[in-house]
Amino acid sequence: LRFGAPDLLLIVALVLTGCAPDQYPQTTLLPRADYARDADAIMRLTLLWATIVFVLVEGALLVAIWKFRDRPGAAEPVQTHGNTTLEILWTIIPAFILAMIAVPTVRTIFKTAQKPGPEALQVEVIGHQWWWEFRYPQLGITTAGELRVPSGRTVTLEMTTADVLHSFWLPQFAGKRDVFPGRYNNLWFKAEVEGNFPAQCVEFCGVQHGRMAYRIVSLQPDEFG
């Protein structure tokens, strides 16, 4: 078989189509809340700098391989050692790149670690073998397997477990939080869209772990009540 440029372009297009995040409801590459968007921005920033480093390093490697390749009759390349300028440069450049990644990362860590104010909707999340319980103390209601939230309003989650260790995950809305017996972890997010989204426990918690799913139902504020 012989492949031309059009065939290769078609193959690349098909591969990229299969990577579209909107086809995978539990993807983290399609953020739908402020918390998830901040985490996604850090991931993309890190990927950008990693790509730049890869291109520069591999480019320099290819140039060196081509320029100093062995050829008949070629003289021995000039050997260099202890070049102070180069040593300073390859110390400063990595430090600069790490700073460009570390500063926004630390800023995001502190931002996402803050607890929202009293205006946020409070939800108590309790993990069970093998279902999730959601209590709304401000509203006096409890749901099972379905986290209902109003879009455009911050939701703060106080999470624990009634039995074994579980892990609460909101793929497109926030991060993961392990939940432990007798201990409370916190998480928050503000949904930016309405819809019905699947989520899952991501810590093996027993024989029915694979069935410990729930749904995030994001509603318009007037529909939420």
N, C-alpha and C positions, 0 to 999 in steps of 0.2 A: 504494500500500500504506500502511496505517495501523498504527502500532505503539503498543500500550498498555504500561502498566507491567509486566504479567506477561510480555509478549514481551521487553521489555528485560532483565528479570531472567533469563529463560531464556537469552538471548544471552550475558549476562555469565557465567552459570554454565557454559555450554559453553566459553567462552574460558578460564575459570579451570581447567576440567577438562583442557583441552589443555595447560595450563602445569604440570601435576603433574609434579614431578621424577622420581618413581619410574618413569615411562614411558621415561626416557632414561638408559640405563645409564652413559653417560659424562658425566653432569651433575656439576657441582661443588656443586649446591644440596642434595645429600643426603649429608652427610658421614658416613663410616663408620669414621673413625679420629680419634684425638686431635688430630693435626696439622691435618687437614682441618676439624675442628670449631672449632679456634682461628681459622683463616683465615676460616671462615664467620661466626664471631661478629664479626670486624672488619668484614666486608662488610655485615652486617646493622646494625651500629652506625652505620656511615657512611650507609647508606640511611635509617636513622631520622632522623639529624640533617639530612640533605638534604631529607627530606620535611617536617620541622618548618620549616626555612628557607623552603622553597617555599610552604607554606601561609601563613606569616606575611607573607612579601613580597607574594605574590599577593593576600592578604587586604587588606593595607594599600593596595596599588595599586587594587583595586576600590573600597575606601572613598573613596580620594582622587578617583577618577574620578567616583563618584556625588556626593560632597559638593561638589566644585568644578566640576561640569559647567556648561556655558554655558546660561543660561536667560534668556528675555526679561525685561529690566528688572533683572536681577541686578547687584549692585555688583561692582566688581573685587575679587577676593580679596586679603586682606592679604598683602603680600610679606614674607617673613622671610629674613634672611641672617645668617650667623655666629652661629647658636644654639650656644653653647658646650656646653650640656647634651646636645643632640642629637648633636653631634660626638663627645663623650666616650662616649655610649651606643653609637653605631654603630661605635666603635673597640673598646670593651670586649666587646660581644656577639660579634662574629666571632672575636675572640681567644679568648674562652671556649669557643666551639664548636670551634675548631681544636684547643684543648688537650684537650677531651673526646674528640676523635678521635685526636690524636697520641699521647697518653700510653699508651692501651692498644695502639695500633699498634706503637710502639717497644718496649713490653714483650713483645709477641708476636714481633717480629722477633728480639729477643735470645733468647727462649725457643726458637724454632725453629732458631736458628743453633747452639745448643749440641749437642755430640756426646753420645750416650748412653754409659753406662758399659759395662764389660766383660760385664755380664749380658745385654746385647742380642744378638739373633741377627745375625750379620754376613753380608752378602751382597755379593758383588762383581758389579757390573752392567757388561757390556761390549756396546756397540752395534756391530753389523755391518751392512753392506749385504746383505740387508735383514732382519735378525732380531736378537733380543736373547739374550744369553748370561747366565746366572745361576749364579755359583759360590758354594758354601757351604763356606768353608775350615774351619769348625768341624766340619762333618759329612763332608767329603771327597767331596762329590757336585757335579755340574753339571747344570743343566737348560737347555733352549732354548725360548724363547717362552712360558714358564710360570713365574711367580714364586710359589712356594709359601711361605706364612707361617703361623705359629700365631697364632690370635686371643688377645688379652690379653697378648701379649709384644711388647716394643719390637723393631723391626727396623731396623737401620742399614744403609744402602746406600752403597757406595763405587763411584762410577760413572766410566767413561771410555769411549773408543771406539777401535776397531781401525782405523778408516779416516777417514771424513768426520765432520763435525759432525752430531750427532743431538740430539734433545730428549726426555728421559724424563718421562713424565707419568702420574701415578696419580690420575685424576679425583676419586674419592670418598675417597681415603686421604691424599693429600699434594699438594704443588704440582708445579711443573715445574722441571726442571733441565736446562740444556744440558750436553752432554758433549762434550769436546774431546780430540783426539789428544794423548797425552803429559801429560795433566792429569787430576786427580781432583776430582770434586765429591761432596758428601755430602748425604744426605737421610735422614730417619727417620720412622717412624710406628708406631702400635700399633693394629692392627685391632680393632674392637669387635664385629664380626659375622662369621659364617661365610658362605661362598658363593663363587661363581665370577663374576668381574667383568672386563669387557673394558677394555683400555687401548691406548694408541697412541703412536707416535712423532709429535711435532708440529712437527718441523723438516724442511723439504723436503730430502731427502738423496739423491735420484736418481730414476730412472724407476719404481722399485718402492716408492717411499716409502709409497704408500697401502696397501701390503700389510704394512708393518712394524708389525704389531699384536702384542700379547701378552695374557696373561690373568693376573690376580691370583687365586690360589686360597687362600682363607683357611680354615683347618681348626681343629678343636678340638685343644688341645695334645696329648692322648693319640693322636689320629689322625695328627698331624704326626710324632710320634715324637721 
